[in-house]
Amino acid sequence: MADTAPALVVGLGNPGPAYERTRHNVGFLVADSLAQRVGGRFTAHKKSGADLLQARLDGRQVLIAKPRSYMNLSGRSVAALARFFSVPPTEVVVIHDELDIPFGEIRLKRGGGEGGHNGLRSVSGALTSKDYLRTRIGIGRPPGRQDPADYVLKPFSSVERKELPIVVEQAADAVELLLRVGLEAAQNQLH
């Protein structure tokens, strides 16, 4: 990642207390962790419809955001922030839940498909690019025949809840590593 351009780090989730502790909101939890690490607070960014924190991580300007719209509309906020701060898609990092990765595993990648993830579909459409970075946090597949759309909106299990704080910190570490050393070097250390 270019050191001169700011990085836009976006945690995906759904607003409101009803969704706060659901699997789909793990991106928000990681964004909150990053905000805590830099000692900052989110404030409303009216032009984008997102909560935003501007900070420095390892000397680099970083914009940490949480869209205030629902997951399937979050791309509007991401694109508005990218335009407002002149951040190219290649410097956008989206933090999201991933069904196809076992619970607690973290993977980094650039581009690719959305795998049925409505938040990613919205971001790709609004940025008119899939060439953004992704911090994927495994939530595992739903048990039995449970609909994935229902599963992601359910709270974590009691066992998962015990591990969740560690997973969130590891994902925040992965984002920081990605920003510091770039995708390939970060993948080599994580995967």
C-alpha positions in Angstrom: 0.0 0.0 0.0 1.3 3.5 -0.8 2.5 5.3 2.3 1.3 8.7 1.0 -2.4 7.9 0.4 -4.6 7.6 3.5 -6.0 4.2 4.1 -9.7 3.8 4.5 -10.5 1.0 6.9 -14.2 0.1 7.1 -15.8 -2.3 9.5 -19.0 -3.7 8.2 -22.1 -4.3 10.3 -25.7 -3.3 11.0 -26.6 -0.3 13.1 -28.6 -0.5 16.3 -28.7 -2.5 19.5 -30.7 -5.4 17.9 -27.7 -6.3 15.8 -24.9 -5.3 18.2 -23.8 -8.8 19.2 -24.5 -10.7 15.9 -22.0 -12.5 13.7 -22.6 -10.0 10.9 -21.3 -7.2 13.1 -17.8 -8.5 13.7 -16.5 -5.8 11.4 -17.8 -3.1 13.7 -16.2 -4.8 16.7 -12.8 -4.7 15.0 -13.3 -1.1 14.0 -14.1 -0.3 17.6 -10.9 -2.1 18.7 -8.8 -0.1 16.3 -10.4 3.1 17.5 -9.6 2.1 21.1 -5.9 1.4 20.2 -5.4 4.9 18.8 -7.4 6.5 21.6 -9.9 8.1 19.3 -13.7 8.4 19.1 -16.0 8.0 16.2 -17.9 11.1 15.1 -20.7 11.4 12.5 -19.3 12.2 9.0 -22.4 13.8 7.5 -21.3 13.7 3.8 -21.0 9.9 3.9 -23.5 8.6 6.5 -20.8 6.9 8.4 -19.2 7.2 11.8 -15.6 8.1 11.2 -12.3 8.4 13.1 -9.2 10.0 11.6 -6.0 8.7 13.1 -2.4 7.7 12.5 -1.2 4.1 12.6 2.5 3.6 12.3 2.9 7.2 11.0 0.2 6.7 8.2 -3.0 8.6 8.0 -5.9 6.1 8.5 -9.6 6.7 8.3 -11.5 4.1 10.4 -15.2 4.0 9.5 -18.5 2.3 10.4 -21.3 2.9 7.9 -24.6 3.9 9.7 -26.7 2.2 7.0 -27.7 -1.4 6.9 -25.1 -3.9 5.6 -26.7 -4.2 2.2 -26.4 -0.4 1.6 -23.0 0.1 3.2 -21.3 0.6 -0.1 -22.8 4.1 -0.4 -20.9 5.3 2.7 -17.7 3.6 1.7 -17.8 5.2 -1.8 -18.7 8.6 -0.4 -15.7 8.4 2.1 -13.4 7.3 -0.6 -14.4 10.2 -2.9 -14.3 12.8 -0.1 -10.8 11.8 1.1 -9.5 10.8 -2.4 -8.8 7.2 -1.4 -8.5 4.8 -4.4 -10.2 1.4 -4.1 -6.7 -0.2 -3.7 -6.3 1.6 -0.4 -9.6 0.6 1.1 -9.6 -2.2 3.7 -13.0 -3.8 4.4 -13.4 -5.9 7.6 -16.2 -8.4 7.4 -17.6 -11.7 8.6 -16.9 -14.7 6.4 -19.1 -17.9 6.4 -16.5 -19.9 4.4 -13.8 -19.7 7.0 -14.0 -21.6 10.3 -14.8 -19.5 13.4 -11.9 -17.4 14.6 -9.7 -17.7 11.6 -8.6 -14.5 9.9 -7.6 -14.2 6.2 -6.4 -11.3 4.1 -7.0 -10.9 0.4 -7.5 -8.4 -2.4 -10.5 -8.6 -4.7 -12.4 -11.6 -5.6 -16.1 -12.4 -5.5 -18.6 -11.5 -2.8 -19.7 -15.0 -1.9 -23.3 -13.9 -1.3 -22.1 -11.3 1.2 -24.5 -8.3 0.7 -22.2 -5.9 2.3 -19.3 -6.8 0.0 -21.7 -6.7 -3.0 -22.8 -3.2 -2.0 -19.1 -2.0 -1.6 -18.0 -3.5 -4.9 -21.0 -1.9 -6.7 -20.5 1.5 -5.1 -16.7 1.6 -5.6 -17.2 0.1 -9.1 -14.3 -2.1 -8.3 -13.5 -5.4 -6.5 -9.9 -4.4 -6.1 -10.1 -3.4 -2.4 -8.5 -5.3 0.5 -10.4 -7.6 2.7 -9.9 -8.7 6.3 -12.1 -11.7 6.5 -13.1 -13.0 9.9 -14.3 -16.6 10.0 -17.7 -17.2 11.5 -18.1 -20.7 10.2 -21.1 -22.3 8.3 -24.6 -22.5 9.9 -25.4 -25.7 11.6 -27.8 -28.2 9.8 -30.1 -26.6 7.3 -30.2 -23.1 8.9 -30.4 -20.3 6.3 -27.1 -18.4 6.1 -29.0 -15.1 6.1 -30.6 -16.0 9.5 -27.3 -17.4 10.9 -25.3 -14.2 10.3 -28.0 -12.2 12.2 -27.9 -14.5 15.2 -25.7 -13.8 18.3 -22.5 -15.7 18.7 -22.8 -19.0 20.7 -21.7 -19.0 24.3 -18.5 -20.8 23.4 -17.8 -18.3 20.6 -18.5 -15.4 22.9 -15.7 -16.5 25.2 -13.2 -16.5 22.3 -14.6 -13.4 20.5 -12.5 -10.8 22.3 -9.3 -12.6 21.3 -10.5 -13.0 17.7 -11.4 -9.3 17.5 -7.9 -8.3 18.8 -6.2 -10.7 16.3 -8.2 -9.2 13.4 -7.2 -5.7 14.6 -3.6 -6.9 14.6 -4.1 -8.3 11.1 -5.4 -4.9 9.9 -2.4 -3.1 11.4 0.0 -5.6 9.9 -1.6 -5.2 6.5 -1.3 -1.4 6.7 2.3 -1.6 7.9 3.8 -4.2 5.6 1.4 -4.6 2.7 -0.8 -7.6 1.6 1.8 -10.2 0.5 4.1 -9.8 3.6 1.0 -9.8 5.9 -0.4 -12.9 4.3 3.0 -14.6 4.7 3.0 -13.9 8.4 -0.7 -14.7 9.0 -1.6 -17.6 6.8 
